[in-house]
């Protein structure tokens, strides 16, 4: 194309523009310049023009038509603006022409389990004249020049944490009232995620960050919000969700304000037009960061709920729905409702995970960082592991995203209680980070990977032992509730709240971090004194807990607990035993302990793990956690016992304190526990592989193979697991030939 020839622009779908005769005649245009081939052959080159804004009426203005045409061509067809970006106070989304898809139009959705739909033409025409809000319609300026406003629009960035070594630390530390403006280095505003910052992207206009694609994905997610009746039913499941980040008061307030604000849009039957109204509000609220938190708890919730609903809170709500569905039984009537489209328990929870992940990706594209985003990444991580199991490589990516969002939000360096006033928002941040910190240590121990959060770089302080209702009291009442706590932050009424167990497990995690340093560290000096110190500190932490949190009454006699109390106490005791198990593993590998100590701890872990299955009738609301209990606590303890049973065939491995009969009985019960795990549980396949391994071990112990050879094997020869004949050709998790349980670090799976 020569410099004097007109440029052929692009439509919003990424295709080249057709000339006017071809466009009006609905003919294929070859986009030639200065005239297309069809018009040249027809000798109608005088009519062959490429209109910069087809199907728009000429508006009367004092400006010349040529200037208007040039302005439209520059705004619509220039991929990257060459001028300085301007700030737009966008109150309505860009409006489409009749021949181009709108970036905020309601897309046609054809997904699994969703009916296809298309916005009626009347809705599109109506959107040209006004902008929708949840309650009333506001008149908007239907101008074509705002079609491409998202390409140059800029918005303020979310506040991110910068430490004392950052490039701006000197300026931030020395800002005072007098020189605040002089030392304010500031930061550049963020552009719209769909803008072309570095030229035309590889994927063109169909990349995930363009407004049309983002809106299409969000509307698909909105389509899966359960009905109001199902939301109310799922709220009753909040007591079965053992997670301090999903505060029942917060979730209840979110559902209430969601239906009071968008009730008419969410009423059945759902339509594309109504869901698009909600998406417009979400994208509008995305333009500004989360405002500073007020002292009152309900006022803080209203900053990101109701008319101010944000993507991150909507994603957290989807995570709650997914976890609540998992607490139900497979035959629950909620899975039979027509709107669920025949999905099973796991499929329904996974659909909620997909919707939550769509909200998370939207926050990621817009660089939104705050505590609610951290809560979203944390709960998506947990929900996906509950559906796919804990062997997924993608979960390790999820874990990295969670830690990154937590540190960027500054949750690892929260203000001290003595320097700032405790508010609902500040206490929720501390609860959230304690959950992230515990999950980091759990992820490290489970996979044998280095932890990403260290006590040297984090202000690890436990949250206060306040009930969910007390947390959302008015500021003066909250201060009174805090004053009733003891010196260590525990409640003095003897109550066990959701945060009570999380607070206790967090303290055990602080000791576990030091244990992981010995187990996973490189060139770490280990002494018998340090091993003894870790044992004593773990026991001291357990002894410091209030009596209502302890599983055993006297010695090893369990309390008569039921329901949530029994579940919480047993989980806390298992975390303590997990610490002791890891200590004994490290100590035995370095010669500072005997196998008797490790076997005793393993037997206690397996016995307590079996309690969940034996008392499953009393723990029905918590059966969705059983496959995780098997994975994290049952597998390593059962492995140690299996190895000892095989070694006990040799006289060289004889430990009087180890009961062979007791071990076989426990492993037999454990097989029953593994068989009980449902196909809709995330670690179902792992449980099946483990069941085959334990059966093979028991078969060998109870019915030793009759090996006939010319030279009989001496009875005192050590057992070689590699001599076992496999039952089938399935590549099971064969610990007995690939894992050395007396050396190495971590769990070793």
Secondary structure, 3 states (H helix, E strand, C coil): CCCCCCCCCECCCCCECCCHHHHHHCCCCCCCCCCCHHHHHHCCHHHCCCCCCCCCCCCCCCCCHHHHHHHHHHHHHCCCCCCCCCCCCCCCCCCCCCCCCCCCCCCCCCCCCCCCCCCCHHHHHHHCCEECCCCCCEECCCCHHHCCHHHHCEECCCCCCCCCCCCCHHHHHCCCCCCCCCCCCCCCCEECCCCCCCCCCCCHHHCCCCHHHHHHHHHHHHCCCCCHHHHHHHHCCHHHCCCCCCCHHHHHHHHHHHHHHHHHHHCCCCCHHHHHHHHHHHHHHHCCCCCCCCCCHHHHHHCCCHHHCCHHHHHHHHHHHHHHHHHCCCCCHHHHCHHHCCCCHHHHHHHHHHHHHHHHHHHHHCCCCCHHHHHHHHHHHHHHHHHHCCCCHHHHHHHHHHHHHHHHCCHHHCCCCCCCCCCHHHHHHHHHHHHHHHHHHHHHHHHCCCCCCCCCCCCCCCCCCCCHHHHCCCHHHHHHHHHCCCCCCCCCCCCCCHHHHHHHHHHHHHHHHHHHHHHHCCCCCCCHHHHHHHHHHHHHHHHCCCHHHCCEEECCEECCCCHHHHHHHHHHHHHHHHHHHHHHHHHHHCCCCCHHHHHHHHHHHHHHHHHHHHCCCCCHHHHHHHHHHHHHHHHHHHHHHHHHHHHCCCCCCCCCCCCHHHHHHHHHHHHHHHHHCCCCCCCHHHHHHHHHHHHHHHHHHHCCCCCCCCCCCCCCCCCCHHHCCCCCCCCCCCHHHHCCCCCCCCCCC
